[in-house]
Amino acid sequence: MKKLNLSCLFLLLFLISCTEREFSKESGQIESFAEMVKAGVKPIALSPPLTQAEMDLFMPEVERISGKYGISFLREAELIETDLFPAGVVKDREVILFFKEAAGKAYQDLKSEIESLKADGNYSGSKRRELSRRFGRLLGYPVEYINELLAENSGFRDLEDFGVQALEVRWFYRDLGKAKEFYQNILGLDLVEETDNTAKFQIAGDSFLVLQDLKGSGYSGSEPKSVALALLTDQLEEWNTHLQEQKVTIKYPLKQNPGGPHDGFVAVDPEGYLLEFETFFQHPENEVLMPELAELQPKSTEHGDQLQFKGSVVWLYYKDMLPAEIFVEESLGLTKSADQGWAKVYKFSKNGYFGLVDGLRGMNSFSPEKLVEVAIDLKNPGPWENYLKANATDTTRLTNTFKDAGGYLFRF
């Protein structure tokens, strides 16, 4: 009998030693995540899923890590169900949640809300996606990663899935001929397409400006512009000199701020649209933007290599920034390239960017009506519009085209 007990003891010790070796990887991951929780990088960190027996053996390590970093933990046998992870990923498994007190309360509130919706049969569609995003934020995931997870595990899609080919901003003119002459001769942009009532100019790459005759457009012309176009260039002084020689109205003179995030000046086109000639520099707010701009090939204008553009930013003005940011990041799936506080820049196409601006602080102000439209050239525009109609939470924004959170009209 003693020999049998001794044999069992050796077997148990062997199994424990094997388990400890297997847990070394999990322990290293969790210790790293726990440090992030302590530093405030992640509100909540999750352990790998383990069986109940494995978790029993792992608990001393959990307690050690929790004590080392001064954070709380929860042994969770029923992790909330969301669209962030494949269905059944924690079936018959347990996880450990590491958190500080407020985040732990937020998780319990989220779990209660999900359980209540499931009990009523209402945990689906946009509500399920909304609560999935809440859990993603508690896990410290950036919006773009949450979008990726939703696309992998649900029907969520963003613009990139439908093939963005170009970004166009469309402006409206009483005197189309005069506006066309300005952009073709003064700025030297390439006229790539023309009809009786439109003229399409290439700024650089897949960034375009379309001029349209006001007649027959459906606009009166009295609507506020509520838009500006930043022309990205590394030749600010040369452009400033050129435009002054051409007697172009300068609304804001050239401002150079050594060590700042950007320099620029603002000119006015023949009917009052604002053109911001801008250069961005290495700066904490431009950490993502600068490598993107470095990949762009400047396009020479008709005036030669001394006057070039490499892309554009379409500045749009909003009464409430947060809904605009949520729409751009979560519905369109755009990635933020620069954050100026009251203005955010998002990459739309290779050469084209969106800029969201607080209407109380920018060069223009917010207006419910505006004399501007945005056109998105997609490989598959029909499926994208159908997707928006099927998934929109605010159907009042949907017409034959699409309006964003600030009432800007998008055409596909």
Secondary structure, 3 states (H helix, E strand, C coil): CHHHHHHHHHHHHHHHHHHHHHHHHHHHHHHHHHHHHHHCCCCEEECCCECHHHHHHHHHHHHHHHHHHCCEEEEECCCCCCCCCCCCCCCCCEEEEEECHHHHHHHHHHHHHHHHHHHCCCCCHHHHHHHHHHHHHHCCCCHHHHHHHHHHHCCCCCHHHHCEEEEEEEEEECCHHHHHHHHHHHCCCEEEEECCCEEEEEEECCEEEEEEECCCCCCCCCCCCCEEEEEECCCHHHHHHHHHHCCCCEEEEEECCCCCCEEEEEEECCCCCEEEEEEECCCHHHCCHHHHHHCCCCEEECCEEEEEECEEEEEEEECCHHHHHHHHHHHCCCEEEEECCCEEEEECCCCEEEEEEECCCCCCCCCCCCCEEEEEEECCHHHHHHHHHHHCCCHHHECCCEECCCCCEEEC
